Amino acid sequence: MSFPVEAVRKLFPALSLHDNGKRRIYLDNPAGTQVPVMVGDAIRDAILHTNANLGGDFTTTRQASAIHHAAHQAMADMLGAASHEEIVIGLNMTSLTYQFSRMLARDWKPGDEIVLSQMDHEGNVGPWMQAAEDKGVTIRWLPFSEESWQLEPDALRALVSENTRLVAIGHASNLTGSINRVKELTAIAQDAGALVYVDSVQFAPHGYIDVQEIGCDFLACSSYKFFGPHLGIVYGRKEVLERLNPYKLRCSSNELPGRFETGTPSIELLAGLSATVDYLARVGELAGTNGSRREKIKAGFAASTAHENPLGLQLINALKDIRGVTIKGITDPARMQHRVPTVSFTVDGIAPSSLVRLLNDEGIFCWAGHNYAWGVIHQLGIPADQGVVRIGIANYNTAREIDETIESIQRNLAMLKQQRA
């Protein structure tokens, strides 16, 4: 069946909002998606009716504890983890990555090496760089191919050795949209004896994840990128988590995953996280699938991808026809399965912010700048103070919205070029 986009859109209150009678088109999704009503309802209900700390023996604390457990189980279902014990939830991906970088670096020493990617969001680069500097560890840089727009396995093979302690790679780029072959890259790194930390923040809103199939040691994502509250999640393989020496209070729990979750959790956001995973399963139901929650999630992502990729190609094909536009990423229609529908481009002689400001004024929400894709910007020689125009599609966007966006881009670029002339 075709993707039930209208049924999906009805679940999102923000999609019906207007500004002075002007509709909104949300194409800022790589920075954060909108939220279905069930997520908002879950957050509201938790903070109003089950607002207590964990570990007591009265009604609200027992309810809060149940919410805490349910959120970890929901993310285990979403990511394919063997157990809720392998799910660590915190403020955001960057904060969690800083935390894990410090724990993993405890045993690093001069002569050790780590591999970082030029393709990654800075959240999967900066924490490791600083940990390496603290420990005197050598950083090996993995560039991406400007032909395939992906991290190439042979390039990684040339970098890893018996001295490699960690390889940090991105699942999908938040600027080019390219999807990496993380299973193959993980196997190469682990064959050399390294741990693998995968940043799936940009892939998670668009694709089905199976951490056991990938085989990685860690995988990070952010629920506000896949229709949920502002939380970060890290999957960690149990045997690796058990070996880690966490930074924790003396009297706090040593059990998994609590030993890695400092302080009082945001119970209301955890309630929203469970509802977010249920939304992903609901998409599978709307697409006609029954079965377990994970089976519904898989079907929902398959249906979403089949809906999103043509929208991405619609946008790419139109941009390719505009003189002076250069798309930074895969544009071959035969390779749409190798990218998520995040499309970034530059225009000769036009500052990205100039165009984006005009689009924003027309109710088309998107971004200009480097978008924390610091390595990508520098490898491509793009001025960091300008960056790119970035448009990101989610499963609630429509072909009509893309048509309106294309028309606005064409019209506003024509005006900007005329002004420049």
C-alpha positions, 0 to 999 in steps of 0.5 A: 500500500502507499504510505499513509502520509495524511493519517501520519500528519494528523498525529502531529499538532504542529503541522496544522499551525499557521503564522499570521495565516501562513502555513508552515513547511518543516524542512528543518528535520535534521536538526529536530523533528516535530512531535506526535500528539501521543508523545506530548500526552505521555509527557504531560500525564507523567509530570502531572500524575507520576511525578516522583523520584525512583526507588521508593515504595509508594504509588508514584515512585513505583509508577515512575520506576515503571516508566523508567524501565519501559523507556529502556525496553522501548529503545531496546526494541527499536535498536534490536538490543539483547536487553534493556540493560544495554540502553543508556539514556541521558541528556543528549548524544553529545553529553553521553559521548563525552561521558563514554569518551572519558570512560573508554580513555581511562586505559589509553596511553601514548602509542595508542591510536584512535580513528576519527572520521572527516564525515562525522558530526562534531559530537562524534569527533570533539569528545574523542579528540579531547580525550586523545589529547589528554592521554597523548594518543595519536588520532588517525583521520578517515576521509570520505570519498568525494566520488561515492560520498561514503567512508570507504572500507579500504581507506579504513583498512589502511588506518587501523592497526594493533595499536587502534583502540577505538574507531568512531564512525557516522551511520549517515551524514547530517550534511551530505545525507550519505549512509555508510556501510557501518556493518563492514566498517565495524568488522574491519575495526574489530578485526584490528582489536578496536572498539567501534562507536557509531553515531546513528543520530541522522540515520535513526529517523529514516532507517531500521537499526539492528545493533546485533547485525551491525555488531558495533560496541556502541551506537548513539542516537537522539530521540528528538531527531526521530519525533521524540523528546530531547534525550540522547540514547547510547546502546552499549554491548553488555560485555563491554559495558560490564568492563567499563569503570564508570564515573559515578557516585560512591553510593549509586547503583552498580547495576546496568544501565544505572551505573552510567546514568548519573542523577535523577532521570527526566521521568516525563521525558522517558514517558515521551520516549516510550510513546515515540517508539510506539509512534514508530510502531504506529506507522507500521500499523498504518502501513498495514502491518501487525506483529511485535512492536519491533516488527511494526517498527521495521515495517514503518521504516520500510514504508517511510523510506519508500515515501521519503526517497522519492521526495528527496529525489524530487528536490534533488532533480529540481536543484540540479536544474538551477544554474549555479547550484552544487549539491553536496552529496549523492544525486544519482537516482540509482543510489537513493538507497545510499542516502537519507533525504537530507539535501545540502547545497551551495549557490555560486555567489550567494551566501546560504544565509541569504536564501535561507532567510527568505525561505524562512520568511515564507514559512519554509523552515530550513537551515544555513551554516556548517551544521556541526559537520565541521570535518565535511565543511573543511574537507570540501573547502566550504567557508565555515562561516557560510556553510550550506543550505540544508533541507531535510525531509521527514516522513510527514512531509509531502510532494506538495510541500517540496513543490512549494519549496522548489518554487520558492528557491527558484524565485528567491535565487532569481531575485538574489542573482538579479540584485547581485548583478 
